[in-house]
């Protein structure tokens, strides 16, 4: 009988030829590259999708946000008044394809926000700061300007694409959509300086239509002090020199269009 002699292996098949740490780094790097690629693609998708989203779909996209603020949206005594201002602007001075609904949110925040589907959030802290109807109309008109340019959709960023897919596939009342809406903090909607400039120009033109003059366009910016700056909250009331820059821009537009000042309308 021949004696069996096991063959000696040159390598151990149970031990990888490369370092596990190196493999981990390669794996993490690959996943990171994929994530960055998806993030960039979603950014392009937002610019392509936002102008094409229907009003009906916008309303469905707004549902998770409204539910998010539901506890702080109360039957505020000024809601009918603010709603009447928006209705008047829509009927006399704009031609936007929305039926706007004003929601007043109990909060110290000095801000307002345009949600999909024509839902306008006005924080009660803002109402406590305005001193004339003209100021409030300009702020509301500025928001309408974001609707005119679909900024309210683009401002929600890349997460809007995921939220849209969730709503289309699963409906507006789904756990994924609610989770995404919490991640898309409406108070941190980012608008570019260019978008803000266009919204200010729209607001100034609408203010002129409403009153026949533009008193109130810069009043609110002028009286906002730096310690009242709400940081990233406020796309209106950024700290100096942003306030100053926007005042100068509005004053230039006023001069270029030949707009004039007039008596302010007191609040009711």
ZIBEL-V49542 format. One line per field, one symbol per residue. phi: phi as a letter, one per 40 degrees, with the letter a starting at -180 (. if undefined). psi: psi as a letter, one per 40 degrees, with the letter a starting at -180 (. if undefined). A space follows every 10 residues. Layout:
phi: ???
psi: ???
//
This chain:
phi: .cccbccccc bcccbccbcd cccccccccc cccccccccc cccccdcccd cbcccccdcc ccdccccccd cccbccccdd cccccccccc cbbbbccbbc bcbcbcacdc aaabcdggcb cbcccccccc bacccccccc cdcccccdbf ccccccgccc cccccccccb gccbcccccc cccccccbdc bccccccccc cccccccccc bgabdhcbdc cccccccccc gcdcccbccc cddccccccc cccccccgcb cacccccc
psi: ihhhhihhid iheehieihd dddddddddd dddddddddd dddddddddd eehidddddd dddddddded dehigidedd dddddddddd ddeififihi hhhhhhiehg iiihiieehh hhhddddedi eidddddddd ddddddddef dddddeaddd ddddddddde idgidddddd dddghdefhh iidddddddd dddddddddd eeifhededd ddehideehe bedhedfiii eddddddddd ddddddefii iahihii.
//
